[in-house]
């Protein structure tokens, strides 16, 4: 009988054992989050400053749940980056199925937001669990990427807690390999949303090429 596992219950150890995924620690697999990034204009920066100020205000009214993170941080970020305009589109709550090789196991799950022809994934994690949510979200978003039927291009993703953003790249193969950007933190001096937006613009253009 086929066993069904929810993607939210999947951890990195399971994906290593069942799919052989490998983390690449040097810059060779994922230079795209640092190289050839587009600029952003002064209006973009002003709007992103408002997003950060609004987020810091919301911290005074915990808990900061996923829907609030989406409304206050992620949705404005996608709007400022023109990701609601053609040729981009956004899908919400996309379901996926992943079959484990040589086993009667299927991983089922739903991704929070899907951007640009199933090649760029955005996952939003509740900030009240931020102490471990990036690690938890990483396994889940890689599981979704593994379920993507489009194998001719790398898959890119972003995990957002509201307080932190991290980018992921997965290259399918034997074995599948993945790499991570550094974490971008809302609490740092300045506004690291500038870099987050620049990377978003660059990676989604690569995914659509």
Backbone as JSON, one array per atom type, in Angstrom:
{
  "sequence": "XXXXXXXXXXXXXXXXXXXXXXXXXXXXXXXXXXXXXXXXXXXXXXXXXXXXXXXXXXXXXXXXXXXXXXXXXXXXXXXXXXXXXXXXXXXXXXXXXXXXXXXXXXXXXXXXXXXXXXXXXXXXXXXXXXXXXXXXXXXXXXXXXXXXXXXXXXXXXXXXXXXXXXXXXXXXXXXXXXXXXXXXXXXXXXXXXXXXXXXXXXXXXXXXX",
  "N": [[0.85, -1.19, 0.0], [0.53, 2.22, -0.79], [2.31, 4.72, 0.93], [1.55, 7.82, 2.39], [2.97, 10.95, 2.95], [2.96, 14.06, 4.59], [4.17, 17.11, 3.27], [4.89, 19.12, 5.04], [5.71, 17.72, 7.22], [8.1, 16.69, 6.55], [11.62, 16.28, 6.86], [15.1, 17.39, 6.57], [16.8, 15.19, 6.86], [15.23, 13.05, 6.02], [14.89, 13.69, 3.3], [17.53, 13.53, 2.45], [18.07, 10.81, 2.88], [16.15, 9.54, 1.24], [16.16, 10.79, -1.28], [18.73, 11.54, -1.75], [19.73, 14.17, -1.62], [22.13, 16.84, -1.77], [23.98, 19.27, -0.03], [25.63, 22.08, -1.23], [28.39, 23.88, -0.3], [30.21, 25.81, -1.15], [30.61, 28.63, -3.44], [30.06, 27.77, -5.98], [27.71, 26.57, -6.98], [25.62, 28.35, -6.61], [25.94, 31.18, -7.54], [24.27, 33.16, -8.33], [22.83, 34.72, -6.5], [24.48, 36.73, -5.78], [25.76, 37.88, -7.95], [25.66, 40.11, -10.79], [23.36, 41.6, -10.12], [20.34, 43.49, -10.49], [19.8, 47.06, -10.27], [17.91, 49.08, -7.92], [15.43, 51.66, -7.73], [15.09, 55.01, -6.26], [12.44, 55.38, -5.4], [11.57, 52.76, -5.01], [13.23, 52.13, -2.82], [12.26, 53.93, -0.87], [9.67, 52.91, -0.52], [10.26, 50.34, 0.42], [11.48, 51.01, 2.8], [9.25, 51.89, 4.21], [7.9, 49.46, 4.4], [9.63, 48.02, 6.11], [9.49, 49.66, 8.41], [6.77, 49.38, 9.04], [6.69, 46.63, 9.6], [8.34, 46.51, 11.9], [6.76, 47.93, 13.64], [4.59, 46.16, 13.89], [5.75, 44.16, 15.41], [5.3, 44.92, 17.96], [2.88, 43.9, 18.59], [2.39, 41.01, 19.15], [1.06, 37.59, 18.58], [2.98, 37.36, 15.52], [1.57, 36.29, 12.88], [1.36, 34.03, 10.01], [-0.38, 35.01, 7.93], [-0.37, 37.73, 8.49], [2.31, 38.36, 8.13], [2.47, 37.9, 5.4], [0.7, 39.89, 4.37], [1.87, 42.27, 5.35], [4.59, 42.27, 4.68], [5.56, 40.37, 2.61], [3.66, 40.49, 0.44], [3.7, 43.37, -0.16], [6.4, 43.48, -0.97], [6.44, 41.88, -3.29], [4.7, 43.4, -4.82], [6.07, 45.89, -5.07], [8.22, 45.0, -6.55], [7.06, 44.52, -9.0], [5.93, 42.01, -9.49], [3.37, 41.22, -9.83], [2.66, 41.87, -12.33], [2.54, 41.23, -15.91], [5.38, 39.59, -17.39], [4.96, 37.97, -15.2], [3.26, 35.93, -12.75], [1.21, 35.06, -9.95], [0.5, 32.28, -7.99], [-1.51, 30.83, -5.47], [-1.37, 28.58, -2.7], [-0.55, 26.06, -3.93], [-0.8, 22.68, -4.79], [1.2, 19.73, -4.41], [2.67, 16.59, -5.44], [5.05, 14.14, -4.63], [6.89, 11.42, -5.62], [8.66, 8.94, -3.95], [11.71, 7.54, -4.99], [11.67, 4.17, -6.08], [10.04, 3.29, -4.02], [6.89, 2.8, -2.35], [5.87, 5.44, -1.63], [4.46, 8.6, -1.21], [4.91, 12.05, -1.1], [2.92, 14.62, 0.03], [1.75, 17.97, -0.26], [1.28, 21.56, 0.24], [2.21, 24.6, -1.17], [2.8, 27.94, -0.1], [2.96, 30.29, -1.75], [3.37, 30.68, -5.21], [5.52, 31.6, -7.75], [5.93, 32.65, -11.05], [5.72, 30.55, -13.35], [6.08, 28.03, -12.1], [8.8, 27.88, -11.49], [9.92, 29.45, -9.6], [9.7, 29.67, -6.17], [7.94, 30.72, -3.28], [7.97, 30.69, 0.17], [6.2, 31.18, 3.14], [6.66, 31.51, 6.55], [5.36, 31.19, 9.83], [6.13, 33.77, 12.07], [6.25, 33.47, 14.81], [7.47, 31.11, 15.23], [10.07, 31.46, 14.57], [12.56, 30.81, 15.6], [13.31, 28.31, 14.76], [12.23, 28.07, 12.27], [13.28, 28.63, 9.71], [15.0, 26.49, 9.2], [13.12, 24.42, 9.3], [11.39, 25.21, 7.22], [13.12, 25.01, 5.07], [13.48, 22.26, 4.44], [10.89, 21.71, 3.63], [10.46, 23.41, 1.4], [12.4, 22.48, -0.37], [11.4, 19.94, -0.77], [9.08, 20.58, -2.24], [10.3, 21.67, -4.51], [11.59, 19.41, -5.53], [9.4, 18.06, -6.42], [8.68, 19.44, -8.67], [7.82, 19.23, -12.03], [9.31, 20.31, -14.08], [12.38, 19.94, -15.23], [14.51, 20.92, -16.67], [15.61, 23.32, -15.99], [17.26, 25.13, -13.33], [15.73, 25.31, -10.06], [14.52, 27.97, -8.11], [14.1, 29.5, -4.89], [12.51, 31.24, -2.13], [12.53, 31.7, 1.32], [10.58, 33.15, 3.77], [10.29, 34.64, 6.91], [9.33, 36.96, 7.78], [10.95, 38.28, 9.65], [13.3, 37.37, 8.63], [14.95, 36.49, 5.56], [15.79, 34.04, 3.16], [17.46, 32.64, 0.37], [17.16, 29.93, -1.97], [18.61, 27.49, -4.09], [18.0, 24.82, -6.26], [19.31, 22.16, -8.06], [18.37, 19.69, -10.14], [19.3, 16.27, -10.49], [21.53, 13.5, -10.38], [23.18, 13.04, -7.71], [20.38, 15.18, -6.57], [21.25, 18.6, -6.02], [21.69, 21.32, -3.75], [21.89, 24.8, -2.77], [22.44, 27.65, -0.62], [21.67, 31.11, 0.02], [23.06, 33.78, 2.03], [21.46, 34.69, 5.15], [19.04, 37.28, 5.21], [18.33, 39.89, 7.32], [15.74, 41.56, 9.03], [16.21, 43.0, 11.33], [18.74, 44.02, 11.16], [21.04, 46.82, 10.85], [20.3, 49.57, 8.59], [18.6, 48.68, 5.58], [17.91, 45.62, 4.63], [16.06, 44.67, 2.9], [16.4, 45.9, 0.49], [18.45, 44.45, -0.81], [17.19, 41.98, -0.87], [15.06, 42.47, -2.65], [16.5, 43.06, -5.0], [17.74, 40.59, -5.5], [15.49, 38.95, -5.8], [14.41, 40.05, -8.18], [16.44, 39.41, -9.99], [16.66, 36.56, -9.88], [14.11, 35.7, -10.64], [14.02, 36.61, -13.25], [15.99, 35.02, -14.39], [14.75, 32.55, -14.08], [12.67, 32.8, -15.86], [13.83, 32.94, -18.28]],
  "CA": [[0.0, 0.0, 0.0], [1.3, 3.46, -0.88], [2.34, 5.54, 2.11], [1.47, 9.25, 2.1], [3.62, 11.8, 3.96], [2.74, 15.47, 4.36], [5.43, 17.83, 3.06], [5.21, 19.89, 6.23], [6.31, 16.81, 8.19], [9.35, 16.2, 5.97], [12.83, 16.97, 7.32], [16.24, 17.24, 5.67], [17.33, 13.83, 6.95], [14.39, 12.2, 5.17], [15.2, 13.99, 1.9], [18.87, 12.99, 2.18], [18.0, 9.35, 2.82], [15.27, 9.04, 0.18], [16.44, 11.4, -2.58], [20.17, 11.77, -1.88], [20.05, 15.58, -1.82], [23.42, 17.25, -1.24], [24.2, 20.7, 0.16], [26.9, 22.6, -1.75], [28.71, 24.97, 0.61], [30.96, 26.88, -1.8], [29.8, 29.52, -4.28], [30.02, 27.28, -7.35], [26.37, 26.19, -7.43], [24.61, 29.4, -6.47], [26.5, 32.53, -7.58], [23.27, 34.11, -8.84], [22.3, 35.63, -5.49], [25.47, 37.78, -5.53], [26.34, 38.43, -9.18], [24.84, 40.72, -11.84], [22.06, 41.99, -9.58], [19.86, 44.77, -11.0], [19.63, 48.12, -9.29], [16.54, 49.52, -7.59], [15.41, 53.12, -7.73], [14.84, 55.68, -4.97], [11.06, 55.13, -4.99], [11.58, 51.4, -4.45], [13.85, 52.18, -1.5], [11.32, 54.6, 0.04], [8.57, 51.98, -0.21], [10.81, 49.27, 1.24], [11.67, 51.57, 4.14], [7.95, 51.85, 4.85], [7.62, 48.06, 4.73], [10.39, 47.68, 7.3], [8.91, 50.39, 9.55], [5.51, 48.72, 9.38], [6.99, 45.35, 10.24], [8.84, 46.75, 13.25], [5.59, 48.31, 14.43], [3.8, 44.96, 14.16], [6.4, 43.37, 16.44], [4.75, 45.33, 19.25], [1.57, 43.29, 18.75], [2.52, 39.58, 18.83], [2.01, 36.92, 17.69], [2.99, 37.8, 14.13], [1.23, 35.06, 12.18], [1.71, 33.94, 8.59], [-1.19, 35.89, 7.1], [0.07, 39.1, 8.73], [3.61, 38.48, 7.45], [2.2, 38.03, 3.96], [0.1, 41.2, 4.08], [2.7, 43.41, 5.73], [5.95, 42.22, 4.17], [5.78, 39.67, 1.34], [2.83, 41.07, -0.62], [4.28, 44.64, -0.62], [7.65, 43.22, -1.67], [6.09, 41.42, -4.64], [4.09, 44.54, -5.52], [7.12, 46.85, -5.41], [9.04, 44.39, -7.58], [6.24, 44.33, -10.21], [5.71, 40.6, -9.73], [1.96, 40.99, -10.17], [2.5, 42.32, -13.71], [3.06, 40.32, -16.93], [5.02, 38.19, -17.64], [4.89, 37.21, -13.96], [1.96, 35.69, -12.14], [1.31, 34.47, -8.62], [-0.5, 31.3, -7.61], [-1.52, 30.59, -4.03], [-1.76, 27.25, -2.22], [-0.33, 25.07, -4.99], [-0.59, 21.35, -4.25], [2.23, 18.95, -5.09], [2.89, 15.2, -5.08], [6.4, 13.69, -4.95], [7.05, 9.99, -5.42], [10.0, 8.54, -3.51], [12.21, 6.53, -5.92], [11.69, 2.75, -5.73], [9.25, 3.0, -2.83], [5.49, 3.2, -2.42], [5.72, 6.58, -0.73], [4.17, 9.87, -1.88], [4.88, 13.22, -0.23], [1.89, 15.56, -0.38], [1.82, 19.25, 0.44], [0.83, 22.77, -0.43], [3.13, 25.71, -1.03], [2.03, 29.15, 0.17], [2.9, 31.16, -2.91], [4.16, 30.18, -6.34], [5.75, 32.73, -8.64], [6.62, 32.52, -12.33], [5.75, 29.3, -14.12], [6.56, 26.92, -11.28], [10.26, 27.83, -11.39], [10.34, 30.23, -8.43], [8.79, 29.34, -5.08], [8.05, 31.56, -2.09], [7.35, 30.07, 1.33], [6.04, 32.08, 4.27], [6.62, 30.77, 7.79], [4.89, 32.01, 10.94], [7.27, 34.33, 12.77], [6.3, 33.04, 16.2], [8.31, 29.92, 15.26], [11.25, 31.85, 13.8], [13.79, 30.26, 16.14], [13.69, 27.13, 13.99], [11.36, 27.96, 11.1], [14.05, 28.6, 8.47], [15.43, 25.11, 9.03], [11.93, 23.63, 8.99], [10.91, 25.6, 5.91], [14.07, 24.59, 4.04], [13.13, 20.9, 4.01], [9.6, 21.74, 2.95], [10.55, 24.04, 0.08], [13.15, 21.57, -1.22], [10.46, 18.89, -1.15], [8.26, 21.1, -3.33], [11.14, 21.78, -5.7], [11.8, 18.07, -6.06], [8.16, 17.67, -7.08], [8.46, 20.23, -9.86], [8.06, 18.4, -13.22], [10.2, 20.98, -15.03], [13.72, 19.56, -14.78], [15.54, 21.44, -17.56], [16.16, 24.54, -15.42], [17.33, 25.14, -11.87], [14.61, 25.88, -9.31], [14.9, 28.95, -7.1], [13.07, 29.72, -3.89], [12.77, 32.17, -1.03], [11.8, 31.46, 2.56], [10.4, 34.41, 4.5], [9.59, 34.6, 8.2], [9.04, 38.33, 8.16], [12.17, 38.82, 10.23], [14.46, 36.86, 7.89], [14.76, 35.96, 4.21], [16.9, 33.26, 2.65], [17.21, 32.13, -0.98], [17.54, 28.54, -2.18], [18.69, 27.01, -5.47], [18.06, 23.36, -6.39], [19.6, 21.63, -9.39], [18.04, 18.27, -10.16], [20.31, 15.42, -11.08], [21.78, 12.3, -9.6], [22.05, 13.38, -6.85], [19.98, 16.59, -6.56], [22.12, 19.44, -5.2], [21.1, 22.61, -3.42], [22.75, 25.77, -2.1], [21.7, 28.7, 0.07], [22.25, 32.44, 0.21], [23.09, 34.18, 3.43], [20.18, 35.17, 5.63], [18.85, 38.73, 5.24], [17.6, 40.1, 8.56], [15.06, 42.85, 9.17], [16.71, 43.72, 12.5], [20.06, 44.59, 10.91], [21.05, 48.25, 10.48], [19.97, 49.79, 7.19], [17.41, 47.95, 5.13], [18.34, 44.51, 3.77], [15.05, 44.42, 1.88], [16.94, 46.36, -0.8], [19.13, 43.32, -1.43], [16.2, 40.94, -1.12], [14.35, 42.81, -3.88], [17.41, 42.92, -6.13], [17.92, 39.16, -5.76], [14.22, 38.48, -6.35], [14.31, 40.46, -9.57], [17.42, 38.69, -10.79], [16.37, 35.13, -9.95], [12.9, 35.45, -11.41], [14.37, 36.8, -14.66], [16.7, 33.81, -14.81], [13.78, 31.46, -14.16], [11.77, 33.0, -17.0], [14.6, 32.99, -19.54]],
  "C": [[0.89, 1.25, 0.0], [1.18, 4.27, 0.4], [2.34, 7.01, 1.7], [2.07, 10.03, 3.27], [3.35, 13.25, 3.61], [4.07, 16.2, 4.25], [5.86, 18.61, 4.29], [5.87, 19.04, 7.31], [7.64, 16.24, 7.71], [10.53, 16.97, 6.54], [13.99, 16.67, 6.37], [16.81, 15.83, 5.7], [16.55, 12.89, 6.06], [14.73, 12.43, 3.7], [16.59, 13.5, 1.52], [18.8, 11.48, 1.99], [17.24, 8.86, 1.6], [15.62, 9.57, -1.2], [17.92, 11.68, -2.8], [20.56, 13.22, -2.06], [21.37, 15.93, -1.14], [23.49, 18.77, -1.16], [25.57, 21.07, -0.37], [27.24, 23.86, -0.97], [29.52, 26.09, -0.05], [30.04, 27.66, -2.74], [29.56, 28.97, -5.68], [28.61, 27.0, -7.85], [25.41, 27.37, -7.48], [25.26, 30.79, -6.45], [25.45, 33.59, -7.88], [22.74, 35.08, -7.78], [23.27, 36.78, -5.19], [25.91, 38.51, -6.8], [25.29, 39.0, -10.11], [23.44, 41.12, -11.35], [21.63, 43.34, -10.16], [19.79, 45.81, -9.89], [18.16, 48.34, -8.97], [16.56, 51.03, -7.45], [15.04, 53.69, -6.36], [13.41, 55.44, -4.48], [10.94, 53.74, -4.38], [12.13, 51.41, -3.02], [12.93, 52.84, -0.48], [10.19, 53.66, 0.45], [9.06, 50.84, 0.68], [11.11, 49.74, 2.65], [10.35, 51.59, 4.9], [7.56, 50.43, 5.26], [8.35, 47.66, 6.01], [9.83, 48.38, 8.53], [7.6, 49.76, 10.0], [5.72, 47.4, 10.07], [7.45, 45.54, 11.68], [7.71, 47.19, 14.17], [4.76, 47.09, 14.83], [4.43, 44.08, 15.23], [5.89, 43.73, 17.83], [3.41, 44.69, 19.55], [1.64, 41.8, 18.38], [1.22, 38.83, 19.13], [1.87, 37.4, 16.27], [2.8, 36.56, 13.26], [1.45, 35.18, 10.68], [0.92, 34.9, 7.72], [-0.78, 37.35, 7.27], [1.42, 39.34, 8.06], [3.4, 38.67, 5.96], [1.68, 39.42, 3.62], [1.08, 42.34, 4.29], [4.05, 43.43, 5.05], [6.03, 41.61, 2.77], [4.95, 40.26, 0.22], [3.35, 42.43, -1.08], [5.58, 44.44, -1.39], [7.4, 42.78, -3.1], [5.49, 42.56, -5.47], [5.16, 45.53, -5.98], [8.0, 46.31, -6.54], [8.32, 44.12, -8.88], [5.97, 42.86, -10.53], [4.24, 40.24, -9.93], [1.65, 41.41, -11.61], [3.08, 41.28, -14.66], [4.54, 40.64, -17.19], [4.91, 37.35, -16.38], [3.44, 36.92, -13.6], [2.19, 34.98, -10.82], [0.17, 33.49, -8.44], [-0.39, 31.08, -6.11], [-1.97, 29.16, -3.74], [-1.69, 26.2, -3.33], [-0.07, 23.71, -4.37], [0.45, 20.6, -5.07], [2.22, 17.51, -4.6], [4.3, 14.83, -5.51], [6.47, 12.2, -4.66], [8.49, 9.69, -5.01], [10.5, 7.42, -4.43], [12.2, 5.12, -5.32], [10.93, 2.41, -4.45], [7.81, 3.44, -3.06], [5.22, 4.3, -1.41], [5.45, 7.81, -1.59], [4.16, 10.97, -0.83], [3.86, 14.19, -0.8], [2.06, 16.87, 0.39], [1.28, 20.38, -0.39], [1.83, 23.88, -0.14], [2.31, 26.99, -0.87], [1.89, 30.03, -1.06], [3.83, 30.62, -3.98], [4.3, 31.3, -7.35], [6.44, 32.25, -9.9], [6.78, 31.08, -12.82], [6.4, 28.14, -13.36], [8.08, 26.81, -11.2], [10.78, 28.64, -10.2], [9.28, 30.08, -7.35], [9.02, 30.29, -3.91], [7.3, 30.86, -0.96], [7.34, 31.06, 2.48], [5.84, 31.25, 5.53], [6.16, 31.7, 8.91], [6.07, 32.46, 11.8], [7.34, 33.89, 14.23], [7.16, 31.8, 16.35], [9.66, 30.2, 14.61], [12.54, 31.25, 14.32], [14.24, 29.01, 15.38], [12.96, 27.03, 12.66], [12.13, 27.94, 9.79], [14.51, 27.17, 8.19], [14.24, 24.24, 8.63], [11.42, 23.94, 7.59], [11.82, 25.14, 4.79], [13.73, 23.19, 3.53], [11.85, 20.91, 3.21], [9.72, 22.32, 1.55], [11.37, 23.18, -0.87], [12.26, 20.41, -1.67], [9.57, 19.35, -2.29], [9.06, 21.22, -4.62], [11.39, 20.43, -6.35], [10.57, 17.58, -6.81], [7.85, 18.44, -8.34], [8.76, 19.39, -11.1], [9.02, 19.02, -14.21], [11.65, 20.8, -14.57], [14.84, 20.17, -15.61], [16.19, 22.7, -17.03], [16.33, 24.36, -13.91], [16.05, 25.71, -11.27], [15.17, 26.84, -8.27], [13.76, 29.12, -6.12], [13.5, 30.75, -2.87], [11.92, 31.76, 0.16], [11.76, 32.77, 3.33], [9.69, 34.14, 5.82], [9.02, 35.95, 8.56], [10.27, 38.97, 8.74], [13.41, 38.41, 9.45], [14.04, 36.34, 6.53], [16.0, 35.17, 3.83], [16.51, 32.68, 1.3], [17.82, 30.75, -1.14], [17.62, 28.27, -3.68], [18.81, 25.49, -5.45], [18.32, 23.01, -7.85], [19.33, 20.14, -9.35], [19.13, 17.5, -10.88], [20.46, 14.18, -10.22], [23.15, 12.43, -8.93], [21.58, 14.82, -7.07], [20.89, 17.38, -5.61], [21.43, 20.77, -4.93], [22.12, 23.49, -2.71], [21.89, 26.9, -1.58], [22.44, 30.03, -0.03], [22.5, 32.66, 1.69], [21.68, 34.58, 3.85], [20.14, 36.69, 5.65], [17.88, 39.04, 6.37], [17.0, 41.49, 8.64], [15.64, 43.66, 10.32], [18.08, 44.35, 12.28], [19.97, 46.08, 10.59], [20.83, 48.42, 8.98], [18.71, 49.05, 6.83], [17.82, 46.87, 4.14], [17.26, 44.08, 2.8], [15.5, 44.92, 0.51], [17.6, 45.18, -1.53], [18.17, 42.19, -1.75], [15.46, 41.22, -2.43], [15.25, 42.65, -5.1], [17.6, 41.45, -6.51], [16.64, 38.57, -6.34], [14.09, 38.81, -7.83], [15.24, 39.63, -10.46], [17.03, 37.22, -10.96], [15.12, 34.85, -10.77], [13.14, 35.69, -12.9], [15.11, 35.58, -15.19], [15.72, 32.66, -14.99], [12.89, 31.57, -15.38], [12.5, 32.98, -18.34], [14.43, 31.73, -20.37]]
}
